[in-house]
């Protein structure tokens, strides 16, 4: 996910709209997309389930206005297995589709049992921006965030590298959003905010 695009495109759009309350960084990894926003938002909730990434996140991020949730986000509440290939925390996934694609590859894997929640289970009231980069779980993240999206109308920046987030894209558009594509990422803005 392009941190530069968040800086160059998303933050100016939010600034223009005066939307600086709460940012949800879903798939925060080591904190790069959290760090660039700490000066901008009143509150940041970062979600990262990988213990290896969490360790680096805690070293990299100023926690003044950041709350780190050491969980995965999806469309259910419970537990699941997070798989990290080749010591790459940025490729960690809970997606069964992604794991199926890796089946015949010569990778080494680490597995972690992680807690899972939906964004809707947090009952956020003031979300202005959501970034979603969950390595092929974007559809499920959006399915578990629909009430929050309806209530808050946040700007949404989501990875769609392999075009696997088509369900999420359709769900967000049905909620009255326009979409712009930037290479492997999509920016969603509510039509009346465009």
DRENFIZA-572266 format. One record per residue (C-alpha): residue number from 1; residue in three letters; x, y, z. Coordinates in steps of 0.02 Angstrom, whole numbers, plus 50000, padded with zeros to 5 digits. Example, Ala and Ser with C-alpha at 12.3 -4.5 7.8 and 13.67 -1.06 7.14 Angstrom:
<nodes>
 pos code     X     Y     Z
   1  ALA 50615 49775 50390
   2  SER 50684 49947 50357
</nodes>
This chain:
<nodes>
 pos code     X     Y     Z
   1  UNK 50000 50000 50000
   2  UNK 50065 50170 49953
   3  UNK 50101 50280 50104
   4  UNK 50151 50416 49982
   5  UNK 49977 50411 49904
   6  UNK 49899 50432 50076
   7  UNK 50008 50586 50102
   8  UNK 49983 50658 49927
   9  UNK 49800 50615 49893
  10  UNK 49703 50560 50047
  11  UNK 49764 50682 50180
  12  UNK 49736 50838 50071
  13  UNK 49560 50776 50033
  14  UNK 49525 50750 50219
  15  UNK 49602 50920 50258
  16  UNK 49487 51003 50131
  17  UNK 49337 50919 50212
  18  UNK 49397 50959 50389
  19  UNK 49393 50774 50435
  20  UNK 49527 50736 50564
  21  UNK 49439 50639 50701
  22  UNK 49476 50452 50690
  23  UNK 49582 50347 50572
  24  UNK 49568 50156 50567
  25  UNK 49729 50078 50502
  26  UNK 49674 49900 50464
  27  UNK 49828 49795 50425
  28  UNK 49950 49915 50507
  29  UNK 50101 49798 50492
  30  UNK 50255 49889 50564
  31  UNK 50170 50058 50576
  32  UNK 50219 50151 50418
  33  UNK 50041 50203 50373
  34  UNK 50004 50243 50555
  35  UNK 50159 50350 50579
  36  UNK 50126 50465 50432
  37  UNK 49956 50510 50506
  38  UNK 49994 50538 50690
  39  UNK 50010 50726 50666
  40  UNK 49846 50735 50569
  41  UNK 49711 50638 50664
  42  UNK 49646 50658 50841
  43  UNK 49638 50470 50864
  44  UNK 49712 50322 50771
  45  UNK 49660 50141 50798
  46  UNK 49788 50024 50718
  47  UNK 49746 49841 50693
  48  UNK 49886 49713 50672
  49  UNK 49883 49528 50721
  50  UNK 50061 49475 50677
  51  UNK 50174 49466 50833
  52  UNK 50331 49499 50729
  53  UNK 50255 49656 50652
  54  UNK 50184 49712 50820
  55  UNK 50358 49710 50898
  56  UNK 50422 49827 50762
  57  UNK 50263 49933 50767
  58  UNK 50295 49968 50952
  59  UNK 50471 50026 50912
  60  UNK 50419 50133 50762
  61  UNK 50263 50225 50817
  62  UNK 50233 50374 50931
  63  UNK 50086 50316 51037
  64  UNK 50026 50489 51089
  65  UNK 49861 50471 50994
  66  UNK 49876 50289 50936
  67  UNK 49791 50135 51007
  68  UNK 49860 49971 50942
  69  UNK 49737 49825 50935
  70  UNK 49836 49662 50922
  71  UNK 49700 49571 50825
  72  UNK 49646 49528 50648
  73  UNK 49493 49611 50571
  74  UNK 49367 49511 50470
  75  UNK 49180 49474 50459
  76  UNK 49172 49365 50617
  77  UNK 49223 49369 50799
  78  UNK 49331 49226 50864
  79  UNK 49503 49156 50827
  80  UNK 49594 49099 50671
  81  UNK 49767 49056 50605
  82  UNK 49876 49194 50535
  83  UNK 50010 49130 50414
  84  UNK 50172 49224 50381
  85  UNK 50274 49167 50229
  86  UNK 50464 49180 50220
  87  UNK 50480 49294 50373
  88  UNK 50381 49430 50281
  89  UNK 50258 49504 50405
  90  UNK 50192 49618 50267
  91  UNK 50127 49463 50176
  92  UNK 50043 49385 50328
  93  UNK 49865 49329 50297
  94  UNK 49713 49244 50371
  95  UNK 49642 49220 50195
  96  UNK 49609 49041 50142
  97  UNK 49613 49101 49961
  98  UNK 49790 49167 49983
  99  UNK 49846 49007 50069
 100  UNK 49777 48903 49925
 101  UNK 49881 49005 49802
 102  UNK 50037 48971 49905
 103  UNK 50006 48782 49914
 104  UNK 50130 48730 49780
 105  UNK 50261 48863 49814
 106  UNK 50425 48832 49900
 107  UNK 50393 48945 50051
 108  UNK 50430 48930 50235
 109  UNK 50286 48974 50350
 110  UNK 50255 49029 50528
 111  UNK 50080 49011 50598
 112  UNK 50005 49112 50740
 113  UNK 49836 49090 50825
 114  UNK 49758 49263 50831
 115  UNK 49599 49344 50893
 116  UNK 49479 49413 50764
 117  UNK 49345 49548 50775
 118  UNK 49238 49650 50658
 119  UNK 49255 49839 50645
 120  UNK 49068 49851 50680
 121  UNK 49094 49766 50850
 122  UNK 49190 49921 50908
 123  UNK 49040 50036 50877
 124  UNK 49148 50181 50817
 125  UNK 49050 50343 50795
 126  UNK 49176 50463 50717
 127  UNK 49280 50373 50586
 128  UNK 49341 50490 50450
 129  UNK 49468 50376 50364
 130  UNK 49491 50187 50345
 131  UNK 49644 50108 50265
 132  UNK 49623 49923 50226
 133  UNK 49774 49817 50177
 134  UNK 49745 49640 50238
 135  UNK 49825 49528 50108
 136  UNK 49672 49460 50021
 137  UNK 49549 49478 50167
 138  UNK 49483 49647 50111
 139  UNK 49312 49576 50062
 140  UNK 49286 49505 50236
 141  UNK 49349 49664 50321
 142  UNK 49222 49769 50227
 143  UNK 49081 49644 50261
 144  UNK 49118 49664 50447
 145  UNK 49125 49855 50433
 146  UNK 48965 49896 50338
 147  UNK 48871 49974 50485
 148  UNK 49021 50083 50528
 149  UNK 49038 50138 50347
 150  UNK 48851 50179 50338
 151  UNK 48857 50275 50502
 152  UNK 49020 50372 50476
 153  UNK 49042 50385 50285
 154  UNK 49232 50378 50299
 155  UNK 49351 50399 50155
 156  UNK 49417 50223 50120
 157  UNK 49585 50179 50044
 158  UNK 49598 49993 50005
 159  UNK 49723 49878 49923
 160  UNK 49663 49780 49771
 161  UNK 49829 49717 49705
 162  UNK 49769 49557 49625
 163  UNK 49590 49618 49596
 164  UNK 49532 49505 49737
 165  UNK 49430 49640 49827
 166  UNK 49289 49649 49699
 167  UNK 49156 49600 49827
 168  UNK 49215 49739 49943
 169  UNK 49220 49863 49799
 170  UNK 49040 49822 49750
 171  UNK 48979 49834 49931
 172  UNK 49058 50005 49956
 173  UNK 48992 50073 49790
 174  UNK 48815 50014 49839
 175  UNK 48832 50126 49993
 176  UNK 48844 50279 49879
 177  UNK 49031 50292 49851
 178  UNK 49132 50341 49699
 179  UNK 49293 50245 49669
 180  UNK 49459 50300 49594
 181  UNK 49595 50174 49556
 182  UNK 49780 50209 49588
 183  UNK 49878 50060 49522
 184  UNK 49846 49925 49652
 185  UNK 49745 50035 49771
 186  UNK 49568 50103 49769
 187  UNK 49506 50265 49847
 188  UNK 49322 50274 49895
 189  UNK 49238 50441 49930
 190  UNK 49053 50463 49968
 191  UNK 48970 50544 49817
 192  UNK 48911 50700 49911
 193  UNK 49090 50725 49978
 194  UNK 49176 50716 49808
</nodes>
